[in-house]
């Protein structure tokens, strides 16, 4: 009965007029940035962080969450219609979705993507509600040693699941850790690595790094690419898939939802890895593997369900343990901090209205996204005809205003621009920026819990191995490290990513 009463409390919060309005704004913005390539949910949420300061905490988090899972819906629209993924996790949808569109089945592909996403989103939210209580009860048993071990496991997991070179992923995590220790030492009160710049004594802000390496860098990368927009000229016919397409889609949706629900919880993987894994699985289990890449409906249903399920379940470690499993969740930690909310198991006990209101709002948001996406497809496609030379200066200006408004400091804008240039260099070197942001967010927490554990144990390092939960997580981290160095795993991993890119 606890779950029922908690969900009733959540419905009471989520259906209040102001929260319904912010959920709608989040869903609309999410769909828009999912449709428009080159922005993405990370940069958008980073830009909106300062604006949410004057908004009630529940409404702010509901809106930011709506942007995240709304982007998963919007990304499929352009992937199917114009072979242009608006969101990274929708890249794999281009392979078969666009081929369906060329065969005149664009409406069916969009309908299957939207309904599969809705089913996966609902299942993901149900899992979040079901696991919230037991996970929180477990988290309340965590001490500094357990949190330190959990963060070590999270960072190693992020390295294993990062796209591309392992060495580059490790380098990005370490760089993030180094940026995280800039500021004032909590114990001594001394400034560290501030280089005499007063603005750096408070540390580097999450928004500055996120807007720089994701927003500014993405704009710089897009400006170096030649524009190529093959806008679909033919009118959309019936949105309804035929009986055969429905029959083939249902098992793919169920498999994609299962994969996405599991991978969403893991650090570093999230929606992107889930969509690639679902596509690979569909290709392997299909009786018609040669159809993939030529318009197989399973190639749309599986990945689209997977990335939406992953988007929902990635909230589980954030809300129950206070650990962000991906870059978007790292920004959600920043949003909670702005509103003086400490992420972790105490959120459920100290602010149950916020916790359950956010969960229930995801169901409402998913339903709204289905209603919004199908009728507005024509409008989203027209937006793609806006010249990028007009779009990018507006985005750049909005980013700069957002960063400046955090503390009314021009130094913050310069720091963001510096990170933008660094992000551009990272992209050219094929270094993924997400591990950097995770390392930056987890670094100070890792250091704080290490120090606290050592103080409580009076300098005895065996405290990490004598406590059962801590030991279990360190053993898991050790197992992942062995996987990293195992030649067979490295070979399989590289082949998997090459296949997903192909």
C-alpha positions as CSV (number, residue, x, y, z in Angstrom):
1,X,0.0,0.0,0.0
2,X,3.0,2.3,0.5
3,X,3.6,2.5,-3.3
4,X,-0.1,3.3,-4.0
5,X,-0.2,6.1,-1.3
6,X,3.1,7.5,-2.6
7,X,1.8,7.5,-6.2
8,X,-1.4,9.2,-5.0
9,X,0.8,11.9,-3.4
10,X,2.7,12.2,-6.7
11,X,-0.5,12.6,-8.7
12,X,-1.6,15.3,-6.4
13,X,1.7,17.2,-7.0
14,X,2.0,16.4,-10.8
15,X,-1.5,17.5,-11.8
16,X,-1.3,20.9,-10.2
17,X,-1.8,23.6,-12.9
18,X,1.7,25.0,-12.6
19,X,3.4,21.6,-12.8
20,X,1.3,20.6,-15.7
21,X,2.4,23.8,-17.5
22,X,6.1,23.2,-16.8
23,X,5.7,19.5,-17.9
24,X,4.2,20.8,-21.2
25,X,7.0,23.3,-21.6
26,X,9.6,20.6,-21.0
27,X,8.0,18.2,-23.4
28,X,7.7,20.9,-26.2
29,X,11.3,22.1,-25.7
30,X,12.6,18.5,-25.5
31,X,10.8,17.6,-28.8
32,X,12.1,20.8,-30.4
33,X,15.8,20.2,-29.5
34,X,15.4,16.6,-30.4
35,X,14.3,17.7,-33.9
36,X,17.0,20.4,-34.3
37,X,20.4,18.8,-34.8
38,X,23.4,20.4,-33.0
39,X,21.8,21.4,-29.7
40,X,20.9,18.3,-27.6
41,X,19.4,17.9,-24.1
42,X,22.7,18.4,-22.3
43,X,23.4,21.9,-23.7
44,X,19.7,22.9,-23.4
45,X,19.4,21.8,-19.8
46,X,22.7,23.6,-19.1
47,X,21.4,26.8,-20.7
48,X,18.2,26.6,-18.7
49,X,19.8,25.9,-15.3
50,X,20.1,29.6,-14.3
51,X,16.5,30.3,-15.4
52,X,15.1,27.6,-13.1
53,X,16.5,29.5,-10.1
54,X,13.3,31.5,-9.8
55,X,11.0,28.5,-10.4
56,X,9.6,26.2,-7.7
57,X,12.0,23.2,-7.3
58,X,9.4,20.5,-8.3
59,X,8.4,22.5,-11.4
60,X,12.0,23.1,-12.4
61,X,12.9,19.4,-12.2
62,X,9.7,18.3,-14.0
63,X,10.5,20.7,-16.8
64,X,14.2,19.5,-17.1
65,X,13.2,15.9,-17.0
66,X,10.6,16.6,-19.8
67,X,13.4,18.1,-21.9
68,X,15.5,14.9,-21.5
69,X,12.9,12.3,-22.4
70,X,11.2,14.6,-24.9
71,X,14.4,14.8,-26.9
72,X,14.4,11.0,-27.3
73,X,11.0,11.4,-29.1
74,X,11.9,14.4,-31.2
75,X,15.2,12.8,-32.4
76,X,13.3,10.1,-34.2
77,X,11.2,12.5,-36.3
78,X,14.1,13.9,-38.4
79,X,16.0,10.5,-38.4
80,X,13.0,9.0,-40.2
81,X,12.0,11.9,-42.4
82,X,15.3,13.5,-43.5
83,X,18.0,11.0,-42.4
84,X,19.3,13.5,-39.9
85,X,19.4,12.5,-36.2
86,X,18.4,15.3,-34.0
87,X,19.6,13.4,-30.9
88,X,22.7,11.1,-30.8
89,X,20.6,8.2,-29.5
90,X,18.4,8.5,-32.6
91,X,21.3,8.0,-35.0
92,X,20.7,4.3,-35.4
93,X,17.0,5.0,-36.3
94,X,18.2,6.6,-39.5
95,X,19.4,3.3,-40.9
96,X,15.9,1.8,-41.3
97,X,13.6,4.7,-40.5
98,X,14.7,6.8,-43.5
99,X,14.5,3.8,-45.8
100,X,10.9,3.2,-44.7
101,X,10.2,6.9,-45.4
102,X,11.7,6.5,-48.9
103,X,9.3,3.6,-49.5
104,X,6.3,5.8,-48.5
105,X,6.0,4.3,-45.0
106,X,7.2,7.4,-43.1
107,X,3.9,7.7,-41.3
108,X,4.0,4.1,-40.1
109,X,7.6,4.5,-38.9
110,X,6.8,7.6,-37.0
111,X,3.7,6.0,-35.4
112,X,5.7,2.9,-34.3
113,X,8.5,5.1,-33.0
114,X,6.1,7.2,-30.9
115,X,4.0,4.3,-29.6
116,X,7.1,2.2,-28.8
117,X,8.6,5.1,-27.0
118,X,5.4,5.6,-25.0
119,X,5.3,2.0,-23.9
120,X,9.0,1.9,-23.0
121,X,8.7,5.3,-21.2
122,X,5.7,4.0,-19.1
123,X,7.6,0.7,-18.3
124,X,10.7,2.6,-17.4
125,X,8.8,5.0,-15.1
126,X,7.0,2.0,-13.5
127,X,10.4,0.4,-12.7
128,X,11.6,3.7,-11.2
129,X,8.5,3.8,-8.9
130,X,8.9,0.1,-8.0
131,X,12.6,0.2,-7.2
132,X,12.6,3.6,-5.5
133,X,11.7,2.4,-2.0
134,X,14.0,-0.7,-1.8
135,X,16.9,1.2,-3.4
136,X,16.5,4.1,-1.0
137,X,16.3,1.7,2.0
138,X,19.6,0.2,0.8
139,X,21.1,3.6,0.2
140,X,20.4,4.7,3.8
141,X,22.8,1.9,4.9
142,X,25.6,3.7,2.9
143,X,28.4,5.4,4.7
144,X,31.4,7.3,3.3
145,X,33.2,4.1,2.4
146,X,30.2,2.7,0.5
147,X,29.8,6.0,-1.4
148,X,33.5,6.1,-2.3
149,X,33.3,2.6,-3.7
150,X,30.1,3.3,-5.6
151,X,31.7,6.3,-7.3
152,X,34.8,4.3,-8.2
153,X,32.5,1.6,-9.7
154,X,30.5,4.4,-11.5
155,X,33.6,5.9,-13.1
156,X,35.1,2.6,-14.2
157,X,31.7,1.6,-15.6
158,X,31.6,4.9,-17.6
159,X,35.0,4.0,-19.0
160,X,33.9,0.5,-20.1
161,X,30.7,1.8,-21.7
162,X,32.1,4.9,-23.3
163,X,32.0,5.1,-27.0
164,X,35.4,4.9,-28.7
165,X,38.9,4.5,-27.4
166,X,39.3,3.2,-23.8
167,X,42.4,5.3,-23.3
168,X,40.7,8.5,-24.4
169,X,37.7,7.7,-22.1
170,X,40.1,7.2,-19.1
171,X,41.9,10.5,-20.0
172,X,38.6,12.4,-20.1
173,X,37.5,11.0,-16.7
174,X,40.9,12.0,-15.2
175,X,40.7,15.5,-16.7
176,X,37.2,15.8,-15.3
177,X,38.5,14.8,-11.8
178,X,41.2,17.5,-12.1
179,X,38.7,20.2,-13.1
180,X,36.6,19.1,-10.1
181,X,39.2,19.8,-7.5
182,X,39.6,23.5,-8.6
183,X,38.3,25.8,-5.9
184,X,38.5,25.9,-2.1
185,X,39.6,22.9,-0.1
186,X,36.7,21.9,2.2
187,X,39.0,20.9,5.1
188,X,41.7,23.5,5.0
189,X,39.8,26.4,3.4
190,X,42.8,27.1,1.1
191,X,42.3,27.9,-2.6
192,X,43.5,25.1,-5.0
193,X,44.4,25.5,-8.6
194,X,42.8,29.0,-8.8
195,X,45.9,30.6,-10.3
196,X,45.2,33.9,-8.6
197,X,41.8,34.2,-10.4
198,X,39.3,35.2,-7.6
199,X,36.3,33.8,-9.6
200,X,38.0,30.3,-9.5
201,X,38.1,30.1,-5.7
202,X,34.5,28.9,-5.7
203,X,35.4,26.3,-8.4
204,X,34.3,25.8,-12.0
205,X,30.5,25.6,-12.4
206,X,28.8,22.6,-14.0
207,X,26.9,24.8,-16.4
208,X,30.2,26.4,-17.6
209,X,31.7,23.0,-18.6
210,X,28.5,21.6,-20.0
211,X,27.6,24.6,-22.1
212,X,31.2,24.8,-23.3
213,X,32.0,21.2,-24.2
214,X,28.5,20.4,-25.4
215,X,26.8,23.7,-26.6
216,X,29.7,25.9,-27.9
217,X,31.7,22.9,-29.2
218,X,28.7,21.5,-31.1
219,X,28.1,24.8,-32.8
220,X,31.8,25.1,-33.8
221,X,31.7,21.5,-35.2
222,X,28.5,22.1,-37.1
223,X,29.9,25.3,-38.6
224,X,32.8,23.3,-40.1
225,X,30.4,20.8,-41.7
226,X,28.8,21.4,-45.1
227,X,25.0,21.7,-44.8
228,X,23.1,18.8,-46.4
229,X,19.4,18.8,-45.8
230,X,17.4,16.5,-48.1
231,X,14.0,17.6,-46.8
232,X,11.3,15.0,-47.6
233,X,9.1,16.6,-50.2
234,X,6.3,14.0,-50.4
235,X,3.3,14.5,-48.1
236,X,2.7,12.1,-45.3
237,X,0.0,9.6,-45.9
238,X,-1.7,7.4,-43.3
239,X,0.1,7.4,-39.9
240,X,-1.2,3.9,-39.1
241,X,1.1,0.9,-39.6
242,X,-0.4,-2.2,-41.2
243,X,-1.0,-5.5,-39.4
244,X,2.3,-7.0,-40.5
245,X,4.3,-4.0,-39.3
246,X,2.5,-4.2,-35.9
247,X,3.1,-7.9,-35.6
248,X,6.8,-7.5,-36.2
249,X,7.1,-4.4,-34.0
250,X,5.6,-5.7,-30.8
251,X,8.4,-8.2,-29.9
252,X,11.0,-5.6,-30.9
253,X,9.4,-3.0,-28.6
254,X,9.4,-5.5,-25.7
255,X,13.1,-6.5,-26.3
256,X,14.2,-2.8,-26.7
257,X,12.3,-1.8,-23.5
258,X,14.1,-4.6,-21.6
259,X,17.6,-3.6,-22.8
260,X,17.0,0.1,-22.3
261,X,15.7,-0.4,-18.8
262,X,18.8,-2.3,-17.8
263,X,21.4,-0.1,-19.6
264,X,19.8,3.1,-18.4
265,X,20.8,2.3,-14.8
266,X,24.4,1.7,-15.8
267,X,26.9,4.6,-15.7
268,X,28.0,6.1,-18.9
269,X,25.8,4.0,-21.2
270,X,22.3,5.5,-21.1
271,X,20.1,6.0,-24.1
272,X,22.9,6.0,-26.7
273,X,24.3,2.6,-25.9
274,X,20.8,1.2,-25.4
275,X,19.7,2.1,-28.9
276,X,22.8,0.6,-30.5
277,X,22.5,-2.6,-28.4
278,X,18.8,-2.9,-29.3
279,X,19.6,-2.6,-33.0
280,X,22.3,-5.2,-32.8
281,X,20.0,-7.6,-30.9
282,X,17.2,-7.1,-33.4
283,X,19.6,-7.8,-36.3
284,X,20.8,-11.0,-34.6
285,X,17.4,-12.5,-33.7
286,X,15.6,-11.5,-36.9
287,X,14.7,-14.1,-39.5
288,X,15.3,-11.5,-42.1
289,X,18.7,-9.9,-41.2
290,X,19.3,-8.8,-44.8
291,X,16.3,-6.4,-44.5
292,X,18.1,-4.3,-41.9
293,X,19.4,-1.1,-43.5
294,X,16.7,-1.3,-46.2
295,X,13.6,-0.5,-44.1
296,X,13.1,-3.2,-41.5
297,X,10.4,-2.0,-39.0
298,X,12.2,-3.7,-36.1
299,X,15.2,-1.4,-36.8
300,X,12.9,1.5,-35.8
301,X,10.8,-0.1,-33.0
302,X,13.7,-1.7,-31.0
303,X,16.1,1.3,-30.7
304,X,13.4,3.9,-30.2
305,X,11.9,1.8,-27.3
306,X,15.4,1.2,-25.9
307,X,16.5,4.9,-25.7
308,X,13.2,6.0,-24.1
309,X,13.3,3.2,-21.5
310,X,16.9,4.1,-20.7
311,X,16.0,7.8,-20.4
312,X,13.5,6.9,-17.6
313,X,15.5,4.3,-15.7
314,X,18.6,6.6,-15.6
315,X,16.7,8.5,-12.9
316,X,16.9,5.5,-10.5
317,X,20.5,5.9,-9.4
318,X,20.2,9.7,-9.3
319,X,17.0,9.8,-7.1
320,X,17.9,6.9,-4.9
321,X,21.7,7.1,-4.5
322,X,22.5,10.6,-5.6
323,X,24.8,9.3,-8.3
324,X,24.4,10.6,-11.9
325,X,24.8,7.8,-14.5
326,X,25.2,10.1,-17.5
327,X,25.9,13.7,-18.4
328,X,22.2,14.8,-18.3
329,X,21.8,13.4,-14.8
330,X,24.9,15.2,-13.8
331,X,23.2,18.4,-14.8
332,X,20.1,17.3,-12.8
333,X,22.4,17.2,-9.8
334,X,23.4,20.8,-10.6
335,X,19.7,21.8,-10.8
336,X,18.9,20.1,-7.4
337,X,21.9,21.9,-5.9
338,X,20.7,25.3,-7.1
339,X,17.5,24.7,-5.2
340,X,19.4,23.5,-2.1
341,X,18.3,19.9,-2.5
342,X,20.9,17.3,-1.7
343,X,20.6,14.4,-4.2
344,X,20.4,11.0,-2.6
345,X,18.2,8.7,-0.4
346,X,17.1,11.6,1.9
347,X,15.2,13.3,-0.9
348,X,12.4,10.7,-0.5
349,X,12.0,11.2,3.2
350,X,12.7,15.0,3.4
351,X,10.8,16.0,0.2
352,X,8.4,13.1,-0.8
353,X,6.2,15.5,-2.8
354,X,9.1,16.4,-5.1
355,X,10.3,12.8,-5.4
356,X,6.9,11.2,-6.3
357,X,5.6,14.3,-8.2
358,X,8.6,14.0,-10.5
359,X,8.0,10.2,-11.1
360,X,4.3,10.7,-11.8
361,X,5.0,13.7,-14.1
362,X,6.9,11.3,-16.4
363,X,3.8,9.3,-17.1
364,X,1.9,12.4,-17.9
365,X,4.8,13.7,-20.0
366,X,5.0,10.5,-22.0
367,X,1.3,10.6,-22.8
368,X,1.6,14.2,-23.9
369,X,4.6,13.5,-26.1
370,X,2.6,10.9,-28.1
371,X,-0.2,13.5,-28.5
372,X,2.2,16.3,-29.4
373,X,4.6,14.4,-31.8
374,X,2.2,12.9,-34.4
375,X,0.1,16.0,-35.2
376,X,3.1,18.4,-35.1
377,X,5.4,16.5,-37.5
378,X,4.8,18.9,-40.3
379,X,5.7,21.9,-38.2
380,X,8.9,20.2,-36.9
381,X,10.0,19.5,-40.5
382,X,9.4,23.1,-41.5
383,X,11.8,24.2,-38.7
384,X,14.6,22.3,-40.4
385,X,14.4,24.8,-43.3
386,X,15.6,27.6,-41.0
387,X,19.2,28.5,-42.2
388,X,21.8,27.4,-39.6
389,X,23.6,30.8,-40.1
390,X,20.5,32.3,-38.4
391,X,20.0,29.6,-35.8
392,X,23.5,29.3,-34.4
393,X,24.2,32.9,-33.4
394,X,20.8,32.9,-31.5
395,X,21.8,29.7,-29.7
396,X,25.3,31.1,-28.9
397,X,23.8,34.3,-27.5
398,X,21.3,32.4,-25.4
399,X,24.1,30.2,-24.0
400,X,26.3,33.2,-23.1
401,X,23.4,35.0,-21.4
402,X,22.5,31.9,-19.4
403,X,26.1,31.4,-18.2
404,X,26.5,35.1,-17.4
405,X,23.3,35.2,-15.3
406,X,24.6,32.5,-12.9
407,X,26.8,35.0,-11.0
408,X,26.8,38.1,-13.3
409,X,30.4,37.5,-14.1
410,X,32.1,37.9,-17.6
411,X,34.8,35.5,-16.4
412,X,32.2,32.7,-16.4
413,X,31.5,33.5,-20.1
414,X,35.3,33.4,-20.9
415,X,35.7,30.1,-19.1
416,X,32.7,28.7,-21.0
417,X,34.2,29.9,-24.3
418,X,37.5,28.2,-23.3
419,X,35.7,24.9,-22.6
420,X,33.9,25.4,-26.0
421,X,37.3,25.5,-27.8
422,X,38.5,22.5,-25.7
423,X,35.3,20.6,-26.6
424,X,36.0,21.4,-30.3
425,X,39.5,20.0,-30.0
426,X,38.2,16.9,-28.1
427,X,35.7,16.3,-31.0
428,X,38.5,16.5,-33.6
429,X,40.5,14.1,-31.5
430,X,37.5,11.8,-31.2
431,X,37.4,12.1,-27.4
432,X,33.9,11.8,-26.0
433,X,33.1,14.7,-23.6
434,X,30.5,12.9,-21.4
435,X,33.1,11.1,-19.2
436,X,34.7,14.5,-18.6
437,X,31.4,15.8,-17.1
438,X,30.9,12.7,-15.1
439,X,34.4,12.9,-13.7
440,X,33.9,16.6,-12.9
441,X,30.6,16.0,-11.0
442,X,31.8,12.8,-9.2
443,X,35.3,14.0,-8.4
444,X,34.6,16.3,-5.4
445,X,32.1,13.7,-4.0
446,X,34.8,11.0,-4.4
447,X,37.4,13.1,-2.6
448,X,35.0,14.2,0.2
449,X,33.9,10.6,0.9
450,X,37.4,9.2,0.8
451,X,38.6,11.8,3.3
452,X,35.5,11.2,5.5
453,X,36.0,7.5,5.5
454,X,39.7,7.8,6.4
455,X,38.9,10.2,9.2
456,X,36.2,7.9,10.7
457,X,38.5,4.9,10.4
458,X,41.4,6.9,11.9
459,X,43.5,6.4,8.7
460,X,42.8,2.7,8.3
461,X,42.5,2.0,4.5
462,X,41.0,-1.5,5.2
463,X,37.7,0.2,6.0
464,X,36.8,-0.1,2.3
465,X,37.3,-3.9,2.3
466,X,35.8,-4.8,5.7
467,X,32.4,-3.4,5.0
468,X,30.3,-5.8,2.8
469,X,28.6,-3.3,0.5
470,X,31.8,-1.4,-0.1
471,X,33.7,-4.6,-0.8
472,X,31.1,-5.9,-3.2
473,X,31.2,-2.7,-5.3
474,X,35.1,-2.7,-5.3
475,X,35.1,-6.3,-6.5
476,X,32.6,-5.4,-9.3
477,X,34.9,-2.5,-10.2
478,X,37.9,-4.9,-10.2
479,X,36.0,-7.3,-12.5
480,X,35.3,-4.4,-14.9
481,X,38.9,-3.5,-14.9
482,X,39.8,-7.0,-15.8
483,X,37.3,-6.8,-18.7
484,X,39.0,-3.6,-19.9
485,X,42.4,-5.2,-20.1
486,X,41.1,-8.6,-21.5
487,X,42.1,-8.7,-25.2
488,X,38.9,-10.6,-26.2
489,X,36.6,-8.1,-24.5
490,X,38.4,-5.1,-26.2
491,X,38.1,-6.8,-29.6
492,X,34.4,-7.5,-29.1
493,X,33.7,-4.0,-27.8
494,X,35.5,-2.4,-30.8
495,X,33.5,-4.6,-33.2
496,X,30.2,-3.7,-31.5
497,X,30.9,0.0,-31.8
498,X,32.1,-0.3,-35.4
499,X,28.9,-2.2,-36.3
500,X,26.7,0.4,-34.5
501,X,28.4,3.2,-36.5
502,X,28.0,1.3,-39.7
